[in-house]
Amino acid sequence: MRSYSDLFRTREFTPLFLSSALHSTASTIGGLAIGTLVYKATESPLLSAVSMFGPQLAQVVGATTLLSAADRLPPRSTMTGIALSFALGTAAMAIPGLPLWTLFALIAVLGLISSLGGGVRWGLLNEILSKDGYLLGRSVFNMVNGFTQIAGFATGGVLVAVLSPRATLGIAAVLYLAAALVTRLGLSQRAPRAAGRPSIAQTWRTNAVLWSSPPRRRTYLLLWIPNGLIVGCESLFVSYAPDRAGLLFACGAFGMFVGDVLTGRFIPPSVRRRLGIPFLLLLATPYLIFALRPGTAIAAACIALASVGFGASLIQQEHLMALTPDELSGHALGLHSSGMLTMQGVSAALAGAVAQLTSAGTAMTAMAAASIAVTVTLSAAGKCAERRSGGRGDGEGGAVAEVLGSPQNTRTTGA
């Protein structure tokens, strides 16, 4: 699968693509509205950051309790139910006079429900597309996510200013409802990818299998931590530039869009495999300039440049799929998504706390420096492991196959 036209000729790709685009647009508009609503009510950078990225904090609960369902529930019904839950929850947030604690409770519940969504959606994508098509397909989803964020933050900023944050939340709820309809009407009913009933015990067992491989473990950490720390920087855009936050978010989304296009379509696989760490360093380094508290124009340019580095996520996901048995693809991608979003939520809270004590610019600089340190450390650990194993991997593939009771079908290269 070599072209975008090949993707859209694949049955069920288009409805999955459209439902994801609607969900992303709703999340973008709704998140900006919630962050603005909370910041106006509290003038707190911490509470504003947590309100926008708080759903991610609940992902850790879902990752340890719900992920076994990602491969054990019918994808169409599950995705439709998740979109409907978000429509109802977001509509409830738009109710005038809603207490702040109730708003945060709804955010937490939706975050818990969302922890299942990534595994179901990306597991279904991996099932719909051929093996060589996953990265190209995922890059298209990331590209549309970048585009919808550009449009969503720009539109959301206008809606919040012209209407109100609560009215904007109502519009987001309608978009979630549209995503549910597209999913229900556009996708065919498929059987679950794995047999058995979802359970907390099964979630823990599969998490242990996935985490037991040193190369896979390093890949997960590279997917979660550097990315999450930079999202902590993004969570402070509202407090850094309250009247220009939509512009900063849109520039970040544009940079991410460029990075995904380059990574998924134009960079050859032989080159792409070597760019994971450089992209992660690019993701963090431009944020160091926020120590100087730049104006909006320079800040926007630095954010756009840095966000090109989000292309590293595609490279690491491709590597993760090469290390994972097919029957665990949904769970593995769900663990990636939940862990990444959890780290984003933790980083948003941490960045907000640092900004509360210092300033938004200082906090963003600190988060970027931490991201660089983690990337360099994990890269060095991977190279040491590769040298010890003589470039043959860490030899965990047979153990994984034995636990799963299936033939070995993993490839074990260093992270």
C-alpha positions as a printed Julia matrix, in Angstrom:
415×3 Matrix{Float64}:
   0.0     0.0    0.0
   1.9     2.99  -1.31
  -0.51    5.88  -1.86
  -3.34    7.75  -0.18
  -5.69    6.65  -2.97
  -4.97    3.01  -2.02
  -6.08    3.8    1.51
  -9.39    5.38   0.53
 -10.14    2.51  -1.85
  -9.94    0.19   1.15
 -13.39   -0.69   2.45
 -14.24    0.87   5.84
 -11.21    3.17   5.87
 -13.25    6.24   4.87
 -15.97    5.96   7.58
 -13.33    5.25  10.22
 -11.4     8.29   8.97
 -14.48   10.54   9.03
 -15.62    9.48  12.49
 -12.1    10.07  13.84
 -11.99   13.53  12.22
 -15.33   14.5   13.77
 -14.25   13.2   17.17
 -10.95   15.13  16.95
 -12.72   18.35  15.94
 -15.16   18.04  18.81
 -12.35   17.35  21.26
 -10.37   20.36  20.04
 -13.25   22.83  20.18
 -14.53   21.43  23.46
 -11.11   21.38  25.11
 -10.44   25.04  24.32
 -13.89   25.97  25.59
 -13.39   24.09  28.85
  -9.92   25.56  29.43
 -11.2    29.08  28.78
 -14.26   28.55  30.98
 -12.17   27.33  33.91
  -9.47   30.0   33.52
 -12.08   32.79  33.5
 -13.71   31.35  36.61
 -10.52   30.67  38.6
  -7.61   32.56  36.94
  -5.54   29.48  37.8
  -3.01   28.1   35.25
  -3.07   24.76  37.09
  -6.84   24.3   36.97
  -7.0    25.53  33.37
  -4.32   23.05  32.28
  -5.92   20.17  34.17
  -9.37   20.98  32.77
  -8.05   20.77  29.19
  -5.86   17.71  29.67
  -7.51   16.18  32.74
  -9.24   13.36  30.82
  -5.78   11.96  30.12
  -5.17   11.53  33.86
  -7.97    8.95  33.97
  -6.25    6.94  31.23
  -4.02    5.19  33.76
  -7.11    3.68  35.39
  -8.42    2.49  32.05
  -5.02    1.09  31.07
  -5.05   -1.16  34.14
  -8.71   -2.2   34.05
 -10.35   -1.86  30.63
  -7.75   -2.54  27.93
  -8.46   -6.24  27.56
 -11.79   -5.15  26.06
  -9.99   -3.49  23.12
  -9.62   -6.85  21.36
 -12.63   -8.57  22.97
 -15.57   -6.28  22.11
 -17.2    -5.65  18.7
 -15.41   -2.55  17.31
 -18.42   -0.82  15.72
 -20.67   -1.02  18.76
 -17.88   -0.01  21.13
 -16.81    3.02  19.11
 -20.43    4.14  18.67
 -21.02    3.88  22.41
 -17.88    5.88  23.21
 -18.89    8.72  20.84
 -22.4     8.83  22.33
 -20.95    8.99  25.84
 -18.82   11.97  24.85
 -21.82   13.69  23.25
 -23.87   13.35  26.43
 -21.0    14.27  28.77
 -20.03   17.35  26.78
 -23.65   18.49  26.59
 -23.85   18.16  30.37
 -20.76   20.39  30.77
 -22.58   23.12  28.84
 -25.33   23.38  31.47
 -25.29   26.9   32.98
 -24.39   27.07  36.66
 -22.75   23.64  36.7
 -20.5    23.47  39.79
 -16.77   23.28  39.09
 -16.39   19.94  40.94
 -19.12   18.41  38.75
 -17.32   19.65  35.64
 -14.1    17.96  36.75
 -15.99   14.78  37.64
 -17.42   14.63  34.11
 -13.94   15.22  32.68
 -12.62   12.26  34.69
 -15.45    9.93  33.61
 -14.98   10.79  29.94
 -11.25   10.24  30.3
 -11.88    6.75  31.67
 -14.2     5.93  28.77
 -11.68    7.35  26.3
  -8.96    4.97  27.53
 -10.73    2.19  25.63
 -11.18    4.2   22.43
  -7.56    4.27  21.24
  -7.13    0.5   21.42
 -10.41   -0.19  19.61
  -9.85    2.4   16.86
  -6.2     1.63  16.11
  -6.69   -2.09  16.46
  -9.48   -1.86  13.87
  -7.24    0.23  11.59
  -4.54   -2.43  11.87
  -7.18   -5.02  10.93
  -8.61   -3.05   7.99
  -5.25   -2.29   6.37
  -2.51   -4.6    5.17
   0.67   -4.84   7.23
   2.56   -2.43   4.99
  -0.3     0.05   5.11
  -0.58    0.74   8.85
   2.01    3.52   9.08
   0.66    5.3    5.98
  -2.89    4.95   7.3
  -1.96    6.15  10.77
  -0.09    9.1    9.26
  -3.31   10.11   7.46
  -5.18    9.99  10.76
  -2.47   12.09  12.4
  -2.57   14.52   9.48
  -6.31   14.98   9.72
  -5.93   15.31  13.47
  -3.44   18.12  12.84
  -5.75   19.75  10.31
  -8.8    19.49  12.56
  -6.79   20.98  15.41
  -5.71   23.9   13.23
  -9.29   24.48  12.13
 -10.73   23.53  15.51
  -8.59   25.83  17.62
  -9.06   28.7   15.17
 -12.81   28.11  15.0
 -13.03   27.41  18.71
 -11.29   30.67  19.51
 -13.81   32.57  17.39
 -16.78   30.66  18.85
 -15.63   31.24  22.42
 -15.21   34.97  21.72
 -18.38   35.49  19.66
 -20.71   33.12  21.5
 -19.52   31.75  24.85
 -17.55   28.76  26.19
 -20.8    26.96  27.1
 -22.32   27.46  23.65
 -19.1    26.16  22.12
 -19.39   23.04  24.28
 -22.87   22.5   22.86
 -21.46   22.58  19.33
 -18.8    20.06  20.34
 -21.52   17.74  21.66
 -23.28   17.83  18.26
 -20.01   16.88  16.53
 -19.57   13.9   18.86
 -23.1    12.8   17.97
 -22.24   13.03  14.26
 -19.18   10.84  14.87
 -21.4     8.22  16.5
 -23.75    8.21  13.49
 -20.91    7.83  10.97
 -19.46    4.95  12.97
 -22.79    3.15  13.31
 -23.83    3.58   9.67
 -20.45    3.39   7.93
 -18.67    0.47   9.56
 -19.63   -3.17   9.23
 -20.21   -5.39  12.23
 -17.01   -7.31  13.0
 -16.32  -10.03  15.49
 -13.85   -9.26  18.3
 -10.21   -9.97  17.43
  -9.65  -12.16  20.5
 -11.8   -14.69  22.32
 -12.8   -14.55  25.97
 -14.44  -12.02  28.23
 -12.77   -8.73  29.08
 -11.53   -8.62  32.66
  -9.17   -6.73  34.9
  -7.09   -9.9   35.37
  -6.73  -10.37  31.61
  -5.77   -6.71  31.22
  -3.0    -7.14  33.78
  -1.75  -10.39  32.2
  -1.54   -8.89  28.73
   0.06   -5.7   30.02
   2.69   -7.87  31.72
   3.38   -9.75  28.47
   3.74   -6.52  26.51
   5.92   -4.93  29.18
   8.18   -8.01  29.51
  10.1    -7.25  26.31
  12.98   -4.76  26.86
  12.85   -3.36  23.29
   9.08   -2.96  23.49
   9.39   -1.4   26.95
  11.86    1.21  25.68
   9.58    1.91  22.72
   6.64    2.53  25.05
   8.71    4.91  27.19
   9.84    6.83  24.09
   6.2     7.07  22.99
   4.96    8.23  26.38
   7.41   10.48  28.2
   9.11   12.95  25.79
   5.8    13.52  23.99
   3.88   13.94  27.23
   6.29   16.5   28.66
   5.9    18.68  25.57
   2.13   18.46  25.8
   2.69   19.85  29.3
   4.16   22.91  27.55
   1.09   23.11  25.31
  -1.23   23.0   28.32
   0.13   26.42  29.33
  -0.72   28.23  26.09
  -3.91   29.64  27.63
  -2.08   31.08  30.64
   0.95   32.2   28.55
  -1.14   34.11  26.01
  -4.83   34.14  27.04
  -5.93   36.15  24.0
  -3.73   34.28  21.5
  -3.94   30.69  22.76
  -5.97   29.57  19.74
  -3.21   30.84  17.43
  -0.5    29.02  19.38
  -2.48   25.77  19.36
  -3.15   26.14  15.63
   0.57   26.66  14.89
   1.39   23.57  16.91
  -1.18   21.57  14.98
   0.24   22.85  11.68
   3.75   21.73  12.65
   2.43   18.31  13.63
   0.62   18.08  10.28
   3.88   18.8    8.42
   5.77   16.23  10.47
   3.18   13.53   9.81
   3.15   14.21   6.05
   6.93   14.02   5.87
   7.16   10.89   8.01
   4.28    8.95   6.53
   4.62    9.81   2.85
   7.98   11.23   1.84
  10.76    9.88   4.06
  12.0     6.43   2.87
  11.72    3.6    5.42
  15.52    3.13   5.55
  15.93    6.78   6.57
  12.78    6.94   8.72
  14.02    4.26  11.11
  16.96    6.48  12.09
  14.92    9.63  12.73
  13.01    8.66  15.87
  15.45   10.2   18.35
  16.31   13.32  16.23
  12.58   14.04  15.87
  12.08   13.78  19.64
  14.94   16.22  20.21
  13.38   18.58  17.66
  10.09   18.29  19.53
  11.59   19.75  22.71
  14.52   22.02  21.8
  12.61   25.07  20.4
  10.65   25.35  23.65
  13.85   26.31  25.5
  13.43   29.82  24.06
  10.42   30.36  26.31
  12.92   31.1   29.09
  13.2    34.49  27.37
   9.42   34.96  27.26
   9.19   35.64  23.5
   6.34   37.55  21.9
   3.47   35.86  20.13
   5.07   35.79  16.65
   8.34   34.16  17.77
   6.5    31.82  20.14
   4.18   30.66  17.34
   7.12   30.01  14.98
   9.01   28.0   17.61
   5.91   25.97  18.45
   5.3    25.15  14.77
   8.92   24.05  14.29
   8.93   21.94  17.44
   5.67   20.21  16.55
   7.2    18.73  13.39
   8.94   16.41  15.87
   5.63   14.75  16.73
   6.37   12.63  13.62
   8.53   10.56  15.98
   5.33    8.96  17.26
   4.66    7.34  13.88
   8.18    5.92  13.75
   7.89    4.46  17.25
   4.42    3.03  16.53
   5.73    1.26  13.45
   8.48   -0.22  15.58
   5.96   -1.24  18.26
   3.82   -3.12  15.72
   6.91   -4.96  14.45
   7.54   -6.14  18.01
   3.94   -7.17  18.8
   1.94  -10.33  17.89
  -1.08   -9.63  15.69
  -3.6   -10.9   18.23
  -2.42   -8.3   20.74
  -2.3    -5.34  18.33
  -5.39   -3.61  19.71
  -4.29   -4.02  23.31
  -0.73   -2.92  22.49
  -1.92    0.21  20.67
  -4.43    0.89  23.44
  -1.63    0.67  26.01
   0.41    3.09  23.92
  -2.53    5.5   23.62
  -3.52    5.28  27.3
   0.05    5.59  28.55
   0.73    8.53  26.26
  -2.44   10.36  27.26
  -1.85    9.6   30.94
   1.62   11.09  30.69
   0.16   14.1   28.91
  -2.33   14.62  31.73
   0.36   14.22  34.41
   2.63   16.61  32.54
  -0.18   19.16  32.2
  -0.76   19.04  35.95
   2.98   19.26  36.66
   3.48   22.13  34.21
   0.49   23.95  35.69
   1.88   23.53  39.2
   5.31   24.87  38.19
   3.66   27.79  36.37
   1.57   28.51  39.45
   4.79   28.93  41.48
   6.9    30.64  38.79
   5.54   31.6   35.36
   4.21   29.88  32.25
   7.43   30.57  30.3
   9.64   29.13  33.05
   7.49   26.03  33.35
   7.55   25.42  29.58
  11.34   25.68  29.54
  11.64   23.2   32.41
   9.34   20.67  30.72
  11.31   20.93  27.46
  14.63   20.38  29.25
  13.19   17.31  31.0
  11.98   15.93  27.65
  15.46   16.27  26.15
  17.05   14.55  29.16
  14.64   11.59  28.97
  15.14   11.18  25.21
  18.94   11.16  25.52
  18.82    8.69  28.43
  16.51    6.21  26.7
  18.49    6.45  23.46
  21.73    5.67  25.3
  20.09    2.72  27.1
  18.86    1.3   23.79
  22.3     1.55  22.2
  23.93   -0.17  25.2
  21.4    -3.02  25.03
  21.99   -3.39  21.3
  25.75   -3.63  21.81
  25.33   -6.25  24.55
  23.12   -8.38  22.34
  25.39   -8.01  19.31
  22.53   -6.43  17.31
  20.39   -9.57  17.66
  17.73   -8.03  19.95
  17.04   -9.05  23.54
  15.65  -12.48  22.76
  12.23  -12.07  24.32
  10.21  -13.17  21.26
  10.13  -16.86  22.2
   8.99  -16.08  25.72
   6.16  -13.91  24.43
   5.09  -16.63  22.01
   5.11  -19.19  24.79
   2.9   -17.01  27.02
   0.47  -16.44  24.16
   0.46  -20.04  23.05
   1.04  -18.98  19.45
   3.93  -19.23  16.99
   6.66  -16.63  17.35
   5.94  -13.76  15.0
   7.78  -10.83  16.52
  10.9    -9.05  15.38
  13.25   -7.94  18.14
  15.44   -5.0   17.37
  16.62   -2.38  19.77
  14.56    0.71  20.47
